Amino acid sequence: MRNFGISFLILLALLLTTKAYADEREVSSEDADVSTPAELVQSCLEQAALGEGDRTSCIGISVSPCTANALTTVEMLSCLTPEIAVWESRMTAGLKALDVAYAEQDEFEDPVRALAPRLRVYQEQWLAWRDAKCGFEHDTFRGGSLGRIAGADCRLELTAKRVLELEDLAEEASY
């Protein structure tokens, strides 16, 4: 029973310390000029288009500064999740644009060679592959909290690379 009391006091002290630290970080982050993950990604991609770096360097652009201050798994995931959402949104938009471009081209082709329906099938298969691969990344930690971070990081990287691939295909399709 005595060990329970000591453990409880240690846990309470940790919680209070973490809460105080989190409150301090909120105040200091309010003062900083913070861009949204969408703005950071867009700005990075625009700079890369101007020849100022590689587009793949934009993957995780908002994550690194955020995780530098993250202490817990939940905080790290809260750094990854917004940028994943940015890339997921870009992927949806890129797929729609590419589907439209392919559908226009398909009007002049033999239906057997139509790319728009094949793109849809390929994307479904790609999503299944990504989810399986990132699920495995998660599972390699055998239930540990780092598995959630590894799975989310995998999803971010693969989704972003897919977006870049789709954007390249859309550019080629526009010629």
N, C-alpha and C positions, 0 to 999 in steps of 0.2 A: 504494500500500500504506500510505503514511503517513496518508492521509485516512481509511482504514479504521480505523486504530488510534485516531485522534482521535475519530472517530464512535463507536467502541466505548466509549471512556472516557466520552464525554458521555452515551451511552445508559445505561451502568452507573450513573453519578452520578444521572441522572434516576430510574432504577428504585429506587435506595436512598433517595433523597429522598421519592419517592412512598410507598414502604413505611413509612418513618418517620412521614410525615404521616398515613397510614392508621392506623397503630398508635396514634398520639396521639389521633385522632378516635374510635377504638373505646373508649378509656379514658374520654374525656370524655362520650361518648354513654351509657355504662353508668350514669353518675351521674345523668343526666337522667330525669325522669318521662316515659316514652315510652308512648303509647297505640298500639294497633295501628291499621292503616288501617281495619279494620272498625269499631272503636270510635269512631274519629274521624268516619267517615261517618255512623254511626248517631246519634251525639250531635248532629252538625250537622243532620241531618234532623229529629230530635226538636225541636231549638230552632226550626227553620223552621216546624214544625207548630204551635208555640206562638206564631207570629207574629214570631219573632226572626230575620228575614232571609228570603231567597229560597232555595228548595231548590237552584237551579242553582249557588248559591255553594258548595255542598258538593262540587261536582265538582272534584277535584284537591286536596281539603283536606289530604291527607297528603303530596302530592307537593311542594308549594312549600317546606315546611320542609326536606325531604330534599334537594331539588336545590340548595338554597342552599349546601350543602357538597360537592356532587358535582363532581368534576373531570374525569371521563372519561365517554365514551358508556356504558360498562358500568355505571358508578355511577348515571348518570341513568336508564337503563333499569331498574335495580334499585329506583329510587324509584317509577317508573310501574307496574311489573308488579304489585306487591301490591294497589294500589288498583284496577287493571283487574280483578284476580281478585275483589275485593269486589263490584264492579258486575256482573260476569258472574254471580256467584252470586246476587245479588239479582235479576238478569234471569231466571234459571232459576226461582227461587222465584215471582217475579211472574207468569211465564207459566203455571206450574202452577196458581196460584190463579185466574188469569183464565180459564184453560181449564175448570177445575171450575165456576166461576160461569156461564160461557157454556153449558157442557154441561147444567147444571141448568135454565137458561132455555130451552135448545133443546128440552127435553122437551115444552114447551107450544107450540112454534112449528111452522110448516110446515117440513119438512126443507130446502126450498130456501133458507130464510132462516136456517139454522143458522149461528151465529157461531163455535163451537168449531173446526170444521174449517177455516173461513176464516182464523181467527187463526193456525193452524199454517202454512198456506200463506203468509200475509202475513209471518210471522216468518222463514220460510226465505228469502223474497225480500228481506226487510230485511237479514238477515245477509249475503247475497250482495252487496247494495248497500253495506253498511258495509265489507266486506272489499275491495271494488273501490275505493271512495272512499279508504280509508286506504292501500291499496296504491299508489294514484296519488300520495297525499301523500308516501309513502316515495320513489317513483320520481322526484319532482320534484327530488330532490337528486342524481339520476344516479349512485347508488352511494356517495355520501358518507355518512359516519357520522351526520350530522344527519338523514338520511332515516329511520334506525331510530327516532330519537327522535320525529320528526314523525309517523311511522306509528303509534307507540305512543300518542302524545298524542291523535291522531285517534280511535283505538280507545277510549281512556278517555272522551273527551268524548261521542262518539256513543253508546256503550253506556250511559253514565250518563243521558243525555237519554232514551234508549229506556226505561230503567228508570222514570224519572219519568213518562213517558207511560203505561207499563203500569200503574203504581200508580194513576194517575188513572182509567184505564179500569176497573180493579178496584173502585175506590171507587164509580164510577158504576154498575157492574154489581151492586153490593151493595144498591142502593136498590130 
